[in-house]
Every structure is written in structure tokens, then in C-alpha cells.
Amino acid sequence: MNIAVITGASSGMGREFVYAVDREYELDELWVVARRKERLEELQEKCRAKVRPLAWDLADPASFERFRALLEVEKPHIRVLVNAAGYGLFGTFEEMGLEEQLGIVDVNDKALTAMCLLSLPYMEKGDAIVNLGSNSSHQPVPFLNVYAASKAYVLSFSRGLGRELKPRGVHVMCVCPGWIKTEFMDTAVRDDTIKYYDRWYTPQQVIEQAMKDLKKKKKVSILGAPVRRQVRLVKFLPVDVVMDTWCRQQGKE
């Protein structure tokens, strides 16, 4: 049985990845993971492959055991794994709660790592892992601190894993978009700590680029020349200069 596994599939980037993967791959089933079962069930209306909704909270380690058990029973061939689950919070580190900030690490990093490790025994040459990073993967970002650090992990992990899996022929790509208009922002934005947003992209634009880049076996997918220029620039600038510039943009001199 040929399948794809997509986390964070109930909304935003994850949902659009479901549609894109369904268009690009010939699959028997789409295993879609998120907390809201009714949202997952709605995906079937627009998908060719059978949708299997897995209403799990990836912040709960018990979900990994459920995934392991399901894989052992079904023994599928995972053509592509997309780790799109994640969230962030904008604000001052010391003013945000411990539980919610540790939750960012749990979902963005721990769950992504677990899903990769559990899926790999069911992947073959030509298959792919797509991990959702961020433009903030490339630099420290005050007032998005834990989120940015979690996405730096995703980028570093994806690059390292891709090198390890090269002999197996399993490709790993990290998608690093700029600002995207999704439900993510409804959770992340609580006040006016972050005031400056240079440009916006849609999930559809990001994922269209990502699917093109995946066919080209790119290791990192970045939509938009301005974002690519910024990524190149921060490689050469001192970290303090990068953070100073960001803070000035947000009125945090």
C-alpha cells in the first residue's frame, strides 16, 4: 500500500500539502494527522486517494506509539512524509508561560524527529521527507525566540538527516518560507510585540514552489527572491547586526 503521511493537516500549510501531494503522487491512502478529526475528514472531498484521519495530538508522546503500532499492522510504503505540524508565539520570552513554550519544542522538534525515525523503516529509494522550517531557521529572532530556535533545529536536522540518507536514496528537503497568511498567525500573535511584516505569501505559493523544488531534489526550498537574498545576507553579517536590524524594525531599539 502506497501512502503519504502529512502532519498538521487540518489547516494552513499542512492542509495545502495534502492537496499538493495528492495531485503529484499516485497513492492508495493519505494518512493525515492533526487534533481536529472533523477537519481531517473534510479533506476527502478534494482528494483522489483515500484519506485516513488520525486525530492525534503530537505534543503527546503517546501519539508516537499509536503511529508505530499502526505502521507495524499496515506495513505501508511511505512515499512521502510531510512534517507540517507546528506553532509559535510572539512575545517576550520571560513573559510567556513555561508550558506553552515547551509545547513549541514538543511539536516543532520532538514530534518531527519522532515521525521521521518511525517512518524511515517504511521508506525506499526515491521517497522523500519534507520538513517545514521557516525563514527564521537561519537566524536568532528576539521576541520569536523559542519558535525561531525550534526552526533552526528543523533546518539543521533536515540537512544532517539528508546526508545520512543519501546512500539510501531517500531525499530530505526543508521548506523555509517567509511570512505566510495562515491560522498560525491567529495563535502566534497576541499583542503588538511584532509590528513589522515586510511581505506576505500564501500557503499555495509556498507549496507550489516546494513541490517544484522537491522534484529537483533541492535540500532547502525558499519562495521569493527577497527572502532568498535575506538568507544569503545573514550568512555574512555578524549575528548582533542581524538582531539589531530586526529589533529596529519592531521598534525595540
LINTAZI-V908444 format. One record per backbone hydrogen bond with DSSP energy under -1.0 kcal/mol. NH is the residue of the N-H (numbers start at 1). CO is the residue of the C=O. E is the energy in kcal/mol with one decimal. If there is no record, write none. Layout:
nh=NH co=CO e=E
nh=NH co=CO e=E
This chain:
nh=3 co=77 e=-2.8
nh=4 co=29 e=-1.3
nh=5 co=80 e=-2.3
nh=6 co=31 e=-2.5
nh=7 co=82 e=-2.6
nh=8 co=33 e=-1.1
nh=9 co=33 e=-2.0
nh=15 co=11 e=-1.5
nh=16 co=12 e=-2.0
nh=17 co=13 e=-2.2
nh=18 co=14 e=-1.8
nh=19 co=15 e=-1.7
nh=20 co=16 e=-2.2
nh=21 co=17 e=-3.0
nh=22 co=18 e=-2.3
nh=23 co=19 e=-1.7
nh=24 co=20 e=-2.1
nh=25 co=21 e=-2.3
nh=28 co=2 e=-2.9
nh=29 co=2 e=-1.6
nh=30 co=50 e=-3.0
nh=31 co=4 e=-3.2
nh=32 co=52 e=-2.0
nh=33 co=6 e=-2.7
nh=34 co=54 e=-1.6
nh=37 co=35 e=-1.0
nh=40 co=36 e=-1.7
nh=41 co=37 e=-2.5
nh=42 co=38 e=-1.4
nh=43 co=40 e=-1.1
nh=44 co=41 e=-1.2
nh=45 co=42 e=-1.3
nh=46 co=43 e=-1.6
nh=47 co=44 e=-1.1
nh=50 co=28 e=-1.6
nh=52 co=30 e=-3.4
nh=54 co=32 e=-3.0
nh=56 co=54 e=-1.9
nh=60 co=57 e=-2.1
nh=63 co=60 e=-2.4
nh=64 co=61 e=-1.1
nh=66 co=62 e=-1.8
nh=67 co=63 e=-2.2
nh=68 co=64 e=-2.7
nh=69 co=65 e=-2.5
nh=70 co=66 e=-2.3
nh=71 co=67 e=-2.4
nh=72 co=68 e=-2.1
nh=73 co=69 e=-1.6
nh=74 co=70 e=-2.7
nh=75 co=71 e=-2.9
nh=77 co=1 e=-3.3
nh=78 co=122 e=-2.6
nh=79 co=3 e=-2.8
nh=81 co=128 e=-2.2
nh=82 co=5 e=-3.3
nh=83 co=130 e=-2.9
nh=84 co=82 e=-1.1
nh=90 co=188 e=-2.5
nh=91 co=143 e=-2.8
nh=95 co=92 e=-1.4
nh=96 co=93 e=-1.2
nh=101 co=97 e=-1.5
nh=102 co=98 e=-2.6
nh=103 co=99 e=-1.7
nh=104 co=100 e=-1.0
nh=105 co=101 e=-1.1
nh=106 co=102 e=-2.3
nh=107 co=103 e=-2.4
nh=108 co=104 e=-2.6
nh=109 co=105 e=-1.8
nh=110 co=105 e=-2.3
nh=111 co=106 e=-2.4
nh=113 co=109 e=-2.5
nh=114 co=110 e=-2.4
nh=115 co=111 e=-2.8
nh=116 co=112 e=-2.0
nh=117 co=113 e=-2.3
nh=118 co=114 e=-2.7
nh=119 co=115 e=-1.6
nh=120 co=116 e=-2.0
nh=122 co=119 e=-2.4
nh=123 co=120 e=-2.0
nh=126 co=169 e=-2.7
nh=127 co=124 e=-2.1
nh=128 co=79 e=-2.1
nh=129 co=171 e=-2.8
nh=130 co=81 e=-3.2
nh=131 co=173 e=-2.6
nh=132 co=83 e=-2.2
nh=133 co=175 e=-2.8
nh=135 co=177 e=-2.3
nh=137 co=134 e=-1.7
nh=138 co=135 e=-1.3
nh=139 co=136 e=-1.0
nh=144 co=141 e=-1.9
nh=148 co=144 e=-3.3
nh=149 co=145 e=-2.5
nh=150 co=146 e=-2.5
nh=151 co=147 e=-2.0
nh=152 co=148 e=-1.9
nh=153 co=149 e=-1.7
nh=154 co=150 e=-1.5
nh=155 co=151 e=-2.1
nh=156 co=152 e=-2.4
nh=157 co=153 e=-3.2
nh=158 co=154 e=-2.4
nh=159 co=155 e=-2.3
nh=160 co=156 e=-2.4
nh=161 co=157 e=-3.0
nh=162 co=158 e=-2.5
nh=163 co=159 e=-1.7
nh=164 co=160 e=-2.0
nh=165 co=161 e=-2.3
nh=169 co=165 e=-1.1
nh=170 co=165 e=-1.3
nh=171 co=127 e=-2.3
nh=173 co=129 e=-2.6
nh=174 co=219 e=-2.5
nh=175 co=131 e=-2.7
nh=176 co=221 e=-3.0
nh=181 co=201 e=-1.8
nh=182 co=180 e=-1.2
nh=185 co=182 e=-1.3
nh=187 co=183 e=-1.2
nh=188 co=184 e=-2.5
nh=189 co=185 e=-2.3
nh=201 co=179 e=-2.2
nh=206 co=202 e=-2.0
nh=207 co=203 e=-2.6
nh=208 co=204 e=-2.2
nh=209 co=205 e=-1.8
nh=210 co=206 e=-2.2
nh=211 co=207 e=-2.6
nh=212 co=208 e=-1.5
nh=213 co=209 e=-2.6
nh=214 co=210 e=-2.4
nh=215 co=211 e=-1.6
nh=216 co=212 e=-1.2
nh=217 co=214 e=-1.3
nh=218 co=213 e=-2.5
nh=221 co=174 e=-2.5
nh=228 co=224 e=-2.2
nh=229 co=225 e=-2.5
nh=230 co=226 e=-2.0
nh=231 co=227 e=-2.3
nh=232 co=228 e=-2.1
nh=233 co=229 e=-2.4
nh=234 co=230 e=-2.4
nh=236 co=233 e=-1.7
nh=237 co=233 e=-1.3
nh=242 co=238 e=-1.9
nh=243 co=239 e=-2.5
nh=244 co=240 e=-2.6
nh=245 co=241 e=-2.3
nh=246 co=242 e=-2.0
nh=247 co=243 e=-2.6
nh=248 co=244 e=-2.3
nh=249 co=245 e=-2.0
nh=250 co=246 e=-1.4
nh=251 co=248 e=-1.4
nh=252 co=247 e=-3.6
